[in-house]
Amino acid sequence: MTPTTPPPEIAAEVARQLAAIRRGTVNLVSEAELSAKIERSLIHKKPLRVKLGVDPTSPLLHLGFTVPLTKLRLFQDLGHHPVLIIGDATALVGDPTGRNKTRPRLTPEEVDGYSKTYLTQAGKVLDMSRVEVRFNREWLGKLDFLGVIGLTARSTVARLMEREDFKSRWTEGTAIHLHELIYPLLQGYDSVMVRADVELGGSDQLFNLLVGRDLQEQDDQPPQACITGPLLIGLDGQKKMSKSAGNTIGITESPEDMALKVMRVPDAQLRSWFELLTKLALPEIDAMLAPDRNPKDAKLALLRYIVDQYHGAGSGERAVQHWTKTVAKKDVGEDAPKLRVAARGPSAEGTWTMVELLVATGLCASKSEARRHLEAGAVSLDGNKVTSPIEPVPIATGNLLRVGRQKYGRLEIE
C-alpha cells in the first residue's frame, strides 16, 4: 500500500514537534518511527503515551534528574500524555547503569518514603494534574516465581552482556550480581505494561530503553521510540551529576545554597547547563557565552533562571543580590585579613600564577592543594572565578582573594 501524504497542516505540525524534540537529544530510535507516531496521533487526535521512569533512591531530586523531566514536560506541552513511573519495585533491585560496583540495597520503607518526596518535587517541572503516575510495584510485585522465570527467558545473557558497564566490570573482574542482570528486563516490562509509545532517559539508559522495544515487539505491541538526552555534568566538571559523586544541586535546596553552587559551575560546562536546564533559544545562549563576555555574567543569568524555576519569579534576583553581598563582596570591607605578596611574581616575566599566589599568601599549603581548589572551581579574585593554574594573574592591592567560603583576604602588594 502506498503511504498517503498527510495534509500540509499536519506535516507542518509534525515538523514543528520534531524540531522541538531534537534539542538536547543524543539518541532517537528512530526519528522516522517517531515522526509516523506523531502524525498518527495528530490525525486520530490520540496523544502519544510518553514514559519516563524514576527510581526513588534518595529523598531529593537534583538538577540532573530534571533534564529528562523537562523533556517529558515538552511532550506534555506538545499535547501528549506523560506517564511518570515511580520505580518502587526496581529501586529495590538497583539500576546498574553506569556503575562499577553493585548498588547498596534499599529497604521497602526507604523506597516508600522517597517515592512521596519525588512526586512533590516532580511537580516543580510537570503539570501533575495532567500526568499519569504509576508505581511499578503494581505489576512487578505480582510476578510470582514462574513469572520471573518467564521474564528472564525473554532475553539472553549474551544480549544483556552487551551493556558497556557490564562488559567493563566483567573485564576488570568486578562482581556482577544476578539481580543486576535482570534490571533491564524489569524496566522494559514497564513499557509493556503501560503500552508506551515513547520512552525517555539519559544517554546511559539507551540499552534499557531498547530492551523495552524488544519486549513490546514480543508482545505484539508497536515498539516504543527511544529518546535519550545528555548527562548533566556535575559541579566537579568531570562526572555526571549524582548523589554518589557529591556534585549535585538539589531542586529543593534554598536559593542561597543554589547560588553558591551555581557560581561554582565550571566555565567549560556553561553551554551544556544552559541548553539542558533552560528554554533560552540557542542564539541567546551563543550571545551570552561569546568570547568577549565575562563567564561570571553568564553564571549570574543561569543562577536567576534556575532559582526562579524552583522557587518562584523574583527569587533568582534576590539570590544574586545575596550572593553578591555575602560572597563576591563578603561584607568584609577593608578589615579582611591582609595577604602580603611581592609585586613581582616568581616567573621570568615577574608575573604570578594563581597556584603560586595561593601558596605565597598561605591560603593553600601546597601547589597540589591549590590545583585541587582551582579544579573544583573554588577560587575567585574579586568575585571572578579563576580555574587556570598556569595563566598569569594580574593583581593589585585591595583585590579580594577567596578559596571556598572560609578562606579569604585582601592582597597587599609589597
N, C-alpha and C positions, 0 to 999 in steps of 0.2 A: 504494500500500500504506500502510495506517495504521500509524504507528510504535507499537511496543509500549512499554508503561510498564515501566521496569526495576524489579526487586524493591526494596523500601524500603531494604534494607541497602546495595545498590549505589548507589542515589540518594544516600544519606547520605554514602557514601564519596566519590562524585564531588564533592558539595558541599564536603566537608572539604578535598579536594585543591585544588579551585579557590580556596577561601578562602586557603589557604597560598600558592598560586602568585601571587595578586593582589598580595600585599605586595611593594612595591618594583618594581611593573610599570608601565611607561609605555604601551606598545602591546601589544595582544593581538589578533592577526588569525588567527582570530576566536575569541571565547570560546565561541560555540555549537559551532564545529568542535572546539575542544579538549575541551569537555565530552563531545561524542559520541565522540571518540577515547579519552578516559579510560574512559568507560562500556564501550566495546567491549573495551578492554584488561582490564578487571576481569571482564567476562562470560567472555571467552575465555582468561583467565589468560595474556595475552601482553603483556609490558611494552612501553611506548612507547619508540621509539628517539629519544633526545633529543640533539641535536647542538650542540656548541659548537666553533667553530674559533678557533685562536690562531696568529697568525703570529710565529715566533721572530725578532724584530728586535733583540733586545738580550739580554745574559746574565741579566738579572734581571726577575722579575715584581714589580710593585708592587701596592699595595692596590687601585688602580683595576681591575686585572685580576681581583681576587678577587671582585668583585661578580657578574659572570656565572658564575664558577666556583662561588660559593656557591649561586646559583640551580640550577646543574647538580647540586650536592650535595643540594639539596632534592628534586629529581626522583629522585635515587638513593635517598634515604631514604624516598620515597613508593613505592618498589618498581619504578621504571622503569629503563631501560637507558641509561646515559650513553655517548655516543660523542664522544670528545675528538679533534678533528682538529688535528694539528700541521701548519701550513701551510708545509712546507719547500719547496713549489713556489710558492705565492702570495707568500711572503716575498721571493722573487726578483723579483717584479713590483712589489710595494709597494702596500698599500691606500691609495687616495687619500682615504678618508673623513676629513672634517674638515680637510683640508689645503688651504692656499692656495698651495702650490707642490709640485712633484714631489719625492717622497721620494728620498734618496740610494740608489743601488743597492747591494745586498749581494752578497757572493761566496757560492758554494755552501759553501765551507769555514766561513765565518762562520755561516751558517744551520745547518749540521750541528752545530756546537759549541753554539749557543744552544738547539737542539732538546733536547739532552740535559739541560741545566740546567732547562728548562721542565718536563719530566716530573717531575724530582725535586721541584721547588717546587710543582707542582700537587698532589702527594701530601700537602701540608700542609692541603689543603682537601678533596680527594676521597679515597675509599677506592679506591686504584688497583688493588686486587685484583679489583674489580668494574667496571672501566672498559674499554671497547673503545677502544684507541688506534690511530688511523690516521694515516698520513703521506700528504698529498695528492699528493706526487710519484709515488705508486704508480699513479695513473691519469692525472694531468695530464702526468707525464713521458713517458707513452706516446703522447700525441697527436702525430701527425705533421702535416705541413703541411696536408693535406686535413682532418684532424680539427679543427685550429684554425679553419680557414675555415668548416667546418660549424658549429662552436660560435658563431662570430660571426654566422652567418646566422640564428641563432635569436632575435635581438633587432634593434632599430633604433637609429640614432644619436639619433633624437628621444626614444626611451624612456630611453636612458642619460643624455641631457642633462636629464632631469627632476630629477636629483640637485641639491640646493641648492649643494653645493660646486663642482660643475662649472658651474652657471649663474653663480655669483658670479665664478668665475675667468674665464669667457668674457666677462662684462660688464666686468671690470676689465682685460681684455687680457692676463691671465696664461696662460702656456702650459699646454695640456693635451696630454700625450703619448698616443699611440695605445695603448701598453701599459696605461695607467691606465684607458682606456675599457673594456677587456675584463676588468678585475679583477672587477666584479660577476658576470660570466658564469662566471668560474673558481670563485668562491665558491659560486655557485648550482649549478654542476655537481657540487660536493662533495655537496650534498644529494641529488642524483640517485643518485650512486654508493653512498652509504651508506643510501639509502632512509629518510631522516629523517622521523619523524612530527612532530617539534617542532624548531625551531632557536632558540637563544638568542643575544642580543647586546646591545650598548649601544644607546641610543635613536638614536645617529647611524648605526647599522647597518641601520635598517629597510629602506631601499631594497635593499641587498644581499640581505637575507632574503627580500624579496618576489620578487626575481629568481629565487631558488631555487624558490619556488612556481610561477612561470611555467614554468621548465624541467621541473619534475616533471610538471605537467599535460601538457606537450607529449610527455612520455614515458609518458603514461597511468598515472602514479603518483598516489595521493592527495596533494594539496598539503599541505605541512607547515604546522602552526600556527607563527606567528612571535611571539615574546615578546621585548620589549626592556625594559631597565631604565634607570634614571637614570645619568648620568655622574657619577662621583665628582669633585667639585671639589677641586683640589689645595691645597697649603699656602699658595699665594698668594691663595686666596679668590676667584679670578676665572676661571681656565681649568681645563679638565678635567685630571685628573692624567695626566701624560705625561712621558716621558723628555725630549722636546724642550723642554718648558716648565720643566724643572728644579724641579718642585714635588711630587716623589714621596716615598713611603716604601716602600722595598723590603722584601719579606717575609722576606728573609734578613739584613737589617741587624741589628746587635747590639741587645739590649734597651735598652742605654743610648742608642744613637743613635735608636732608635724613640721613646724617652721624650722626648728633646729635640724631636723633630719633632711628636709628637702634641700636646705642650703648646703648640705654635705654631698649632694649628688655629684659624682664625677663629671667634669665638663664633657668628656667623651660620650657620656650616656644621655645627654640632654635631648638630642633629637629623638632618640628612642622613647624617652619618657613623654615628650610632647606628643608624639604620634600615637602612643598606646594609651595615654591617660587623659588626653584632651580631645575635643572635637574641632580644634582650630584647623583651618584649611592649610594645606601644605605650603602655599606661598607665604602665609603669615608666619609659619614656623621658620621657613627659609630666611625671611627678613629678620626675625628675632635672633637667629643664630649666625647672621652674617659675620665674616671675619673682623669687620671693624666695630662690632658691637661687644660690649663687656658681658661675659657669661653671667656675671652676678645679676645683671638686669633681667636676663632670661630666667634665672632661678627664682627671682622675686615674682615674675609673672607666673611661673609654674606653681609657686607657693600659693599665690592668690587663687589660682584656678582650683587646685586640689582641695584647699581648705574650704573654699566656697562650696565645692561639690558635696563635702561630707559634714559641714557644719552650718551651711546656710549663707546666703548672699551677704556680703559685707564682712564676714568673719575673716576672710582672707586678708583684706586690707588691715584689719586690726592685728592680725598675726604678724604681718610685715612690720607694722609700727612697733610692736612688742619686740620683735627680733632686732630691729634697728636700734632700739633703745637699750636693750639688755645685752646684746651680743656684739653687734657691729661697733656700737659706741661704749657699751658695757657700763655706762653711767659711772665710769671711774674718774672722769675728769683728768686733772693733771696730777692727782695723788696716786696714780698707778705706780707699781714698783718700777724703778729705773733699771733699764738694761743697758749697761755701758759697753760700747764696742768701738773699735778704731774706725776712723774714716775710711782707711784703705783695707780692703779685704786681702785674703791670702793669695789670690791669683796674680799672675804676672801683670795683668791689667789693673790690679788694685780693686777688683770687684768682689762682691760677696755672692755666694750661692746660698739658698735657704738652708741646706744641710749644714753648712759651715756656720751660718748665723745662729741657728738653733743651738748648736753646741757651744758657740762662743758666749751666748747670753745665759747659758745654763738651763734653758727651758727643756733641753734634752741632754741626757747623759752621754750619748754616743751618736755617731753618724748613722749606725744601723737603726737606732730608735727614731732618729729624725726621719729617716726614709720611711719607716713604717707609718708614722703620723702623716707624712705627705701622701703616701699611697692611700691612706684612709680618708683623705680629704679633710683632715682635722686642723690644718694650719692656715692662718689668714694674716694678712698685713693690711691694717686699716679697713678690715671688713671684707677684703678681696681674697678669695681662696687662692692659695698657692699649692701647686701639686708637683712642679718640676724640681728635682733635686740638683740639677746641673745648670739651669739657666741663671744668668746674673740677675740679682735683685737690687733695684735702686732703693736706697734707704736715706732717711733724713731724721733729724731729731724730732721727737714727738710722734713718730709712727707707732701705732698700737700693734704689737705682735702677739698673736694668740696661738696656743696649742690646746685643742679641746676646749672645755668650758672652764677649767680651773686654773690653767697656767697662762699668764699674760703679763704684759708690761710695756712701757713706752721706751723706745730707743733713745739713748743719749749718746750722740756721736762725740768721741773724744778727739 
